[in-house]
Amino acid sequence: MDEAGWRAGARCVFTLTFDVDAEAAVLAHGRRFAGHAMTMSHQAYGPEVGVPRLLELLADLGVPATFFVPGWVAERRPGLAAAIAAAGHEVAHHSYSHRPPTGMSAAEERADFERALEVFADQGIEIAGHRAAGWEATWRTPELVAEHGLRYDSSLMGDDRPYLLTTSGADVVELPVHWSLDDWEQYAFLPDPHVGSVIESPAKALEMWRAELDAMRHYGCLFNLTNHPFLTGRPGRAVALRTLVEYALECGDVRFDRCRDVAERVRADRTLPRRGPEPPVVDPAVYPVD
């Protein structure tokens, strides 16, 4: 398969992804926030209002998407993952608790990872891919992904095209992300915990994302957009997302896919790089601060 193989002949592949973090994204900062009614309602807006609105938008436009759902969120709302899958979209692994793996021991990361898989297995949801909470994967994370038979990860930033991560088992496809393609940096605000302090105009986000899409069409990249239903599910932001997708469809050279479908083509594309996930060797004499 040639370089365009994973793109299936398109100039750019658009993976429209939604991280359905709900309350878990805030509870990961401290369980005391469960007592903050405003904050919990702000987060619950995602699965309860944002997801239905976004599913309707996707149906109207006829494009597929991938929803990364923490196991805690799926467990609390048993019909959520099933409704997403029934609409033809992918449900993927996004931890159990939404606590970042970089703050966990190896045993804690494994337990959290496996607990999420158990939730989806109990609900009959097939899981093919993973995204670390906050994208804060450890060097251990690809091994867990491979060990449990998942085909891809989407947490790292080493390229703007897919690549393969070597592990002691099967290779793992990496579908890279970036802060510039995340609605969190545009829209997230809470007084406590501090998750962001600027609420940008949807027009600014649309302008930025459209410019990046045009550049990625030029270079033949993966436009891996991360949105959160509690953020982009808001009316003005949902309209901006619709405008972006309509623009991409009008371009005629952009292909929309679920992450799992891109990962399958990546596996068949022998031109893509394989990289071993390992930390750099750091001399404490050069970098004395731990």
C-alpha positions in Angstrom: 0.0 0.0 0.0 1.4 3.4 -1.0 1.6 6.5 1.2 -2.0 7.5 0.3 -3.2 4.0 1.4 -4.2 4.9 4.9 -6.0 7.9 3.4 -7.9 5.7 0.9 -7.1 8.2 -1.9 -8.2 11.3 0.0 -5.9 14.3 0.6 -6.8 14.3 4.3 -8.6 12.1 6.7 -10.9 13.8 9.3 -11.5 11.8 12.5 -14.2 13.6 14.4 -13.8 12.6 18.0 -15.7 13.4 21.2 -14.4 12.9 24.7 -17.5 12.3 26.9 -15.8 13.1 30.1 -18.9 14.4 32.0 -18.4 14.6 35.8 -15.3 12.4 35.7 -13.1 15.1 34.3 -13.7 17.2 37.5 -13.9 14.4 40.0 -10.4 13.5 38.9 -9.3 16.8 40.6 -10.9 15.7 43.8 -14.1 13.9 44.9 -15.1 17.0 47.0 -16.4 18.5 43.7 -19.3 16.0 43.9 -20.8 18.4 46.4 -20.6 21.4 43.9 -24.1 21.4 42.3 -23.2 24.0 39.6 -20.0 22.2 38.6 -21.6 18.8 38.4 -24.5 20.1 36.3 -22.0 21.9 34.0 -20.4 18.5 33.4 -23.6 16.5 33.2 -24.7 18.8 30.3 -22.3 16.8 28.1 -24.0 13.4 28.1 -27.5 14.7 28.8 -27.7 17.5 26.3 -24.5 17.7 24.3 -24.4 14.1 23.1 -28.0 14.0 21.8 -27.5 17.3 20.0 -24.2 16.1 18.4 -25.7 12.8 17.4 -28.4 14.7 15.6 -25.9 16.9 13.9 -23.8 13.9 12.7 -27.0 12.2 11.4 -27.9 15.3 9.5 -24.5 15.6 7.9 -24.0 11.8 7.4 -20.6 11.6 8.9 -19.2 9.0 11.4 -17.5 9.8 14.6 -15.7 8.2 17.6 -16.8 8.8 21.2 -14.1 8.2 23.9 -16.1 7.4 27.0 -14.7 6.9 30.5 -15.9 3.7 32.1 -17.3 5.6 35.1 -19.5 7.7 32.8 -20.7 4.6 30.9 -21.4 2.8 34.1 -23.4 5.7 35.5 -25.4 6.1 32.3 -26.0 2.5 31.1 -27.7 3.4 27.8 -25.2 6.0 26.7 -22.6 3.9 24.9 -25.3 1.7 23.4 -27.1 4.8 21.9 -23.8 6.0 20.4 -23.1 2.6 18.9 -26.6 2.2 17.6 -26.2 5.5 15.7 -23.3 3.9 13.8 -20.5 5.6 15.7 -17.5 4.1 17.5 -17.3 3.9 21.3 -13.7 3.8 22.5 -11.8 3.5 25.9 -11.1 6.7 27.8 -9.9 5.2 31.1 -12.3 4.4 33.9 -12.0 7.3 36.3 -10.4 10.0 34.0 -7.5 10.2 36.4 -4.3 10.8 34.4 -2.1 7.7 34.2 1.0 9.9 34.7 -0.2 10.3 38.3 -0.7 6.6 38.9 1.6 3.7 39.7 1.8 0.8 37.2 -0.6 -1.2 39.2 -3.1 1.7 39.5 -2.9 2.4 35.8 -3.6 -1.3 35.0 -6.5 -1.5 37.4 -8.1 1.6 36.0 -7.6 0.5 32.4 -9.0 -3.0 33.0 -12.0 -1.7 35.0 -13.1 0.4 32.0 -12.8 -2.7 29.8 -15.0 -4.7 32.2 -17.8 -2.0 32.0 -17.9 -2.1 28.2 -17.8 -5.9 28.1 -20.8 -6.0 30.5 -22.6 -3.6 28.2 -21.8 -5.5 25.1 -19.7 -2.7 23.6 -16.8 -3.8 21.4 -13.7 -1.6 22.1 -10.9 -1.2 19.5 -9.1 1.9 20.7 -7.9 3.9 23.6 -7.3 7.5 24.5 -5.6 8.4 27.8 -7.3 10.8 30.2 -6.0 14.2 29.5 -3.8 12.6 26.8 -1.4 11.9 29.7 -0.2 8.5 28.7 2.8 6.9 30.3 5.5 4.9 28.6 3.6 1.8 29.9 0.4 2.7 28.2 1.0 1.2 24.7 1.9 -2.1 26.3 -1.5 -2.2 28.1 -3.2 -1.3 24.8 -1.5 -4.1 23.0 -1.8 -6.7 25.8 -5.6 -6.3 25.9 -6.0 -6.6 22.1 -6.9 -3.0 21.3 -5.7 -1.9 17.9 -4.9 1.8 18.4 -4.1 4.6 20.8 -4.9 8.3 20.3 -3.0 10.1 23.0 0.4 11.1 21.7 1.7 14.0 19.5 4.7 12.6 17.6 3.4 13.3 14.1 0.5 14.7 12.2 0.0 11.4 10.3 -0.6 8.0 11.9 2.4 5.8 13.0 3.0 2.5 14.6 4.2 2.0 18.2 6.3 -1.1 18.8 5.5 -3.1 21.9 6.5 -6.5 23.3 3.4 -7.8 21.7 1.6 -6.5 18.5 2.3 -3.1 17.1 -0.2 -0.4 18.2 -1.5 2.2 15.7 -1.0 5.7 17.0 -3.5 8.3 15.8 -1.8 11.5 17.0 -3.6 14.4 18.6 -2.6 18.1 19.3 -3.7 20.9 21.6 -4.5 23.1 18.5 -7.2 20.6 17.5 -9.0 20.5 20.9 -12.0 22.5 21.9 -10.8 22.5 25.6 -8.2 25.2 24.8 -10.9 27.3 23.2 -14.0 26.9 25.5 -13.2 25.4 28.9 -13.8 27.5 31.9 -14.7 26.7 35.6 -13.9 28.9 38.6 -12.9 25.7 40.5 -11.1 23.5 39.6 -9.1 25.7 37.3 -9.4 24.0 33.9 -9.2 27.1 31.7 -9.8 30.8 32.0 -10.7 32.1 28.5 -14.0 31.5 26.6 -13.2 32.1 23.0 -15.7 32.9 20.2 -16.8 29.9 18.1 -15.9 32.0 15.1 -12.3 32.1 16.2 -12.2 28.3 16.7 -13.8 27.7 13.3 -11.3 30.0 11.6 -8.3 28.3 13.3 -9.6 24.8 12.6 -10.4 25.5 9.0 -6.9 27.0 8.4 -5.4 23.8 9.9 -7.6 21.6 7.8 -6.5 23.4 4.6 -2.9 22.9 5.6 -3.4 19.3 6.4 -5.1 18.8 3.0 -1.9 20.2 1.5 0.4 18.0 3.5 -1.7 14.8 3.5 -2.4 14.6 7.3 -4.8 13.2 9.8 -7.1 16.0 11.1 -7.9 14.4 14.5 -10.3 16.9 16.1 -11.1 16.4 19.8 -14.3 17.9 21.1 -16.1 17.5 24.4 -19.9 17.4 24.5 -20.1 19.6 27.6 -18.2 22.3 25.6 -19.0 21.9 21.9 -22.5 20.6 22.6 -23.4 24.3 23.4 -25.6 25.8 20.6 -23.2 28.4 19.1 -20.3 25.9 19.2 -22.3 23.1 17.7 -23.3 25.4 14.8 -19.6 26.3 14.3 -18.7 22.6 14.2 -21.5 22.0 11.7 -20.0 24.8 9.5 -16.5 23.2 9.7 -17.8 19.7 8.7 -19.9 21.2 5.9 -16.7 23.0 4.6 -14.7 19.8 4.8 -17.4 17.9 2.8 -17.5 20.7 0.2 -13.7 20.4 -0.3 -14.2 17.0 -2.0 -10.8 15.6 -0.9 -11.5 15.0 2.8 -12.5 11.6 4.0 -14.4 11.2 7.3 -13.8 8.0 9.3 -14.1 6.4 12.7 -10.8 5.9 14.4 -11.0 2.1 14.2 -11.4 2.2 10.4 -8.4 4.5 10.0 -6.4 2.1 12.2 -7.2 -0.9 10.1 -5.9 0.9 7.0 -2.8 2.1 8.8 -1.9 -1.5 9.7 -2.0 -2.4 6.0 0.2 0.6 5.0 3.8 -0.5 5.0 5.1 3.0 4.4 4.3 4.4 7.8 7.0 4.7 10.5 7.4 2.3 13.5 8.6 3.9 16.7 9.5 2.4 20.0 7.9 4.2 22.9 10.7 4.8 25.4 11.7 7.8 27.5 14.9 9.8 26.7 18.0 9.0 28.8 18.4 12.0 31.2 21.6 12.8 32.9 20.8 14.2 36.4 24.0 16.2 36.3 22.5 18.1 33.4 18.9 18.1 34.6 19.2 18.1 38.5 15.5 18.9 39.2 13.3 15.8 39.4 
